[in-house]
Amino acid sequence: MTDDDLSPSGAPWRNFYGRKRGKTLRPAQKRDLARLAELAPGRVDWDENPDRVPLDLAARFPGAREIWLEIGFGGGEHLVHQARQNPQVGIIGCEPFINGVAMLLSKIRDAQVDNLAIHPGDARDLFDVLPGDALSKAFLLYPDPWPKKRHHRRRFVTQEHLGPLAACMKPGAELRVATDIADYVRQTLEEVPKAGFEWLAEGPEDWRQPWDDWLSTRYEQKAIREGRPQHYLTFRRL
C-alpha cells in the first residue's frame, strides 16, 4: 500500500455506498453531536488513530467482561436496550449515518448508560483497529438490503466485510443477523459459513422466532406492517 492509497486521516481509501446524512438535524441533535465524547465515553473515531494502532479496549471499557459490536445501529433502540440489560459488557455501535448517531445520543442521555462507544463511520475502518479475538458477540440487524442484483456485492454479507469481522471475534463468539429480505437470507447462509462461522439452527423456529433478549426496532415494525416475514439467524465463530 502506498501513500496514494490512504485518506488524509491515514485510513485506506474505500468505496462507501449509502447515505451519511439525511434531513437537517434539529438544534438539540446538533448539541448532542457536539457533546459526543461526553455522552458516549470511549468514542471510537478513526481520526484519533491515524497510525491504526489496535484499540486498548480495556482502557475504553474498564472492568468489562466482554466486548460486543452492533454494525449499523440505525436509531439505536436495540443498542441502548442491550447496554441497559448488560452493564457488565462494553458495547461498540458502528453507524455512518450521522442522523442515526444523533438519534442514538439522545437515547444514551435519557437512559444514562455509560458502557457504550460509538464509531460514526464505516465498519471496515473499525475492523482495522479492533484487536484480534476482541469480540464475544456481534449484531447485524436489518442491514441495507441493496435489493438490485447488481448491488448485491455492496451488502455487508460479503467476504470483504465478513473476513475482517471474523478476525475480530473470539472462537465461540456469536453473530446475530436479522433481516426481512429473503434473498439477504440466501446470501447470508452462503457467505457467512465461508468466513468461519457455523449456523446454529436446528429447526424452523430457530430462525422464525427472535432471541429472548430481542427488542423490536421501528424498522422491524414497519416490515411487519408491510407483511414481510422476519428471519433471525444465529451463527457461532469456529
N, C-alpha and C positions, 0 to 999 in steps of 0.2 A: 504493500500500500504506500502511495506517495502522498505528499502534501496536497496534491491536487484532488485527492480522493476524500479530503476532510472538509467539514464545515468550519466556519470561523471559531466555533466552540471546541473543535477538536474531535467531534463525533464523525463517524463515516457518513458520507452522503448516502441517503436512502430515499427512494421514491416514497411519498406518503399519499395515500388515497383517502378521500373523505374530507369532512369539514373540520376546521379548527375553531371556527366562530360561527355563531348564529345571530339571533336577534340582539339588538343593542342591550347591554347589561343595564340593570337598574342601579341607581346610585348606591343602594345598600350592598349590592353584589360587588360593585367596584371597590367599596370599602373593605369587604371581606377579602377580596383578592389582594389588596394592599397589605392585609394582615395575615397572608398565607402562612408565613413561618411561625406566627404566634398561634394560629388556630389549628395547624397541623404540624406539631413539632417533629423534627426529623425529616422535613421535606426532602424528597429525592429530586434533585434538579441537575440536569446534565451540565449546565454551565458552571456549577460549583465543582465539577470534577473533570476538567478538560483532559487530564492525563489518563483517564479511565482506570483509576486505582480502584480495586474492589472495595465496596462499601463496608464499613465497620458496623454491622447490624447490631452487635452487642451494645455499642455506644448509642445507636439510634433508638434502640428498644431495651433499655436496662431491665434485666430480670425476666424478659420474655422467654417463655418455654419453647415457643415455636414462632416461625415467621410464615405468614400467608400472603398471597397475592391475588388481587382481583384485577383482571385485564379488561379494561373498558367498563368502568363502573356506572356509566350513564348519569342518572341523577343522584346516585349514591345511597339509595334506600337500603339495598342489601348490604353494602359495605359498612354502613353505620350500625345496622342490625347485628352483624357479626362482631363488630368491635364491642358493642354493649354486652353481648352474650358471652364474649370470650376476652375478658380484660387481661388475662394472663398471656395473650397472644399479641404479637406485633403484626400489624396488617398494613401492607402497601397497596394503595389504589393507583392504578395507571389509567389515565384518560387524557387524550389530546384535545378534546372538545372543551374549550375554555368555559362555555356556558354550563356544561356539566360540572366542571370543577367549582364554579361559583355556587351552584345548587348544593353541592356536597358541603361546602364550607358552612353554609347556613345550618345544615343538619348537624354538623360537628359541634357548632356553637350551641345549638339547642340541646343536644344530647350530652354535652360535656364529656366526650370521650377523649382520651389522651394517648391512645395506643395505635393511632393511625399516622401514616406518612403518605405523601402524595407525589407521584411523578406525573406532572402535567405535560405529557408528551408521548412519543412513540415507544411502545413496549420493547422494541428491539434495542433501543438505546439503553433501557434499563437492564436488559439481559447482559449487555456488555460489562456491567459493573456489579452485578449480583455474584457473590461467591458461589462456587460450585456446591451442590447439595445444600443450598441455603433454605429452600422452601419445603414445608411439610404439607402444604395444600395450595391449590390454585383454582380460581374460578374463571370460567369463560361463559358469561351469561348473556344470552340473546345478542351475540355479536352481529355486526353488519353482515347481512346475508349475501350481498353482491349477487343478485339473482340472475343476471345475464351470464350466459355460459362463458363468454369471452372475458368476464371479470372474475371467474372462479379462482384464478391464481392470486387475487387480492385478498381472499378470505384468510382469516387467521390460521385455519387448519391446513397449512401447507408446511413443508419441511423447513422453509426459511424461518418460520416462527417456532414451530414445534421442536426442532432440534435444539436451539438455544434455550427454550423453556425447559426441556428435559434435563439439560446440563445443569440447570439451577435447582433441580428438585432432588430431594433425598430418595434413595431406594425405599419403596413402600409408600411414598407420598401420593396423595390423592389429587386427581384432576377432575373437576366437575364441569360439564358442558351442558347448557340448557339452550334449546332452540325450538322455534315453531316452524322451521323450514325443512321439509322432508329431504330435499337434496343436500342441505347442510348436514343432516344426519348421515346420509350416504358418504359424503366426503370425509366427515369426521371418523366414521368407522373404518374407512380405508386408510386414512393418513396417520391418525394418532398411534395405532399399534406400530407403524413403521418407525416412529420416533422413540420406541422403547417403553410403551405402555401396554397394559392388558385391560380389556373391557371386563367389568365385574358383573355384568348382568347374567342372571340365571333363568329369568323368565320375563314375560311382557310387563309385569307390574314393576319390575326394576327400572324400566325406563318410562313408564306411564305415570308413575307417582313421584311427586317431588321428595326431596330429602326431608328428614324430620325437623331440621332446623331452618327450613326454607322460609323466606319472606317474599311473597309475590310482589313484583315490581309493576309500575304503571305500564311499562311496555307489555308485560305478560298479560295484564288485564285487558289491554287493547286487543291483543291477539286472541284471547278467549272470546271477547265480544264479536270478533270478526270470524270466529269459527275455525281457527287454525289449531290443530292439536299440538300439545306440548310434548317435548321429549327431554328427559333428564338422564344424561349419560354419565356414568362414573367409571373412571379409569385409575389404575394403580401403576406407579412408576416401577419398572422392573429393576 
